[in-house]
Amino acid sequence: MARAGDVFTLHDGERVTIRTPAEASAGELLEGDAEWAPIELEPPAHFHPEQSERFEVREGELTIEIEGATHVAGPGDVVEVPRGAVHRMWNSASTTTRATWQVRPALRTEDFFEAVHEVRSSGRHGENGMLTPLGAGVVLREFRDEFSMPMPRALQRPVLALLASAARLRGYPAVAG
């Protein structure tokens, strides 16, 4: 379980510092300070099947694509990402972007962050520190309620199972669920 002050690196350009752990709100809220470095990286689209997100930009510029519509948020802007909305976000400025990030309910998002951080720390990552397809298979198979790729659920299960099996054979670290 994460504690206030824990830092998770999700890729070379994104880091989250836990401000309010889930335990502090009986699982209703997870709040963190998110930081995106000024690197050229547009992460893959994804969605959160059971959670909504809220970002309040404090510094820099955050580009967020939600359901195909692109929004550019600057200091003081708030962006709400509804549960189930396909989205992605990245730093579109030449300086570091910082935002307060919230997810409701918290579910196992802290464990998800820790799993991504651990796979990255094992050296099993691709360009810009993003998870490889095998690493993503290991993590996403375990955290389907927290993070999902926009593909049919019926297809997602076997694809993630295949990737996770291949990852185990290649020595990727196991993800605790």
Beta strands, then each sheet from edge to edge (+ up, - down):
strand 1: 7-11
strand 2: 14-20
strand 3: 30-36
strand 4: 52-59
strand 5: 62-66
strand 6: 69-73
strand 7: 78-81
strand 8: 87-91
strand 9: 97-104
sheet 1: 1+ 2- 3+ 9- 4+ 7-
sheet 2: 6+ 5- 8+
end
